[in-house]
């Protein structure tokens, strides 16, 4: 299967993507999911997360907004997803910035079977014990090559590690895939990392048996959309609006030819 094939299947199936995500980017990730062709649901109440996860095509856990009841909801949803064989994406937003964020991400990794860990280099490095500087939710510096970091995280944590940056690297601990699609404007607006996690959930929903490929395909699709949105943008504001249009306009027939993957 290719990114184009997966996108076509996604738009035909319209899978429900259950996201427990932070208030700041909830609108962005929901809009990105819908524009791509899947159906977002943003449920985080403990009273309903188990029921919602049970009917989802994928579950995305984003720790950007943290308090005890949010963490409890993520763990409840994650356990149900694991019981039903539903893939789970973890976005460890800001891991390394505070003890609470770091320990919460580690707790979720310990208690939930995560399919794909999608984070920036600083966040992922923190979770595998590599020196990193995280300021707020931004990765400032790490002491590891991104490809090596992705491989180490995949092997050490037993999952697919999706490390995003100027060049994205995805690894299952053995194979490393580098994705060079994207545009510098993607770093000028909030939420693009969280959007990439949401889109990873979308591709996993239609490609459960191949999480490495699904994670890479999601980043190809998002990167190509970023390239298209940048063509008509005058700056971050118009780029932000154009990104949703570009996601909706992605062409499955031409997507694979535009992938810059090695």
Secondary structure by P-SEA (a helix, b strand, c coil): ccaaaaaaaaaaabbbbbbbcccccaaaaaaaaaaacbbbbbccccccaaaaaaaccbbbbbcccccaaaaaaaaaaaaaaaaacbbbbbccccccccaaaaaaaaaaaacccccbbbbcaaaaaaaaccbbbbcccccccccccaaaaaaaaaaaaccbbbbbccbbbbbcccbbbbbccccccccccccaaaaaaaaaaaaaaaccccaaaaaaaaaaaaaaaaaaaacccccaaaaaaaaaaaaaaccccccccccccc
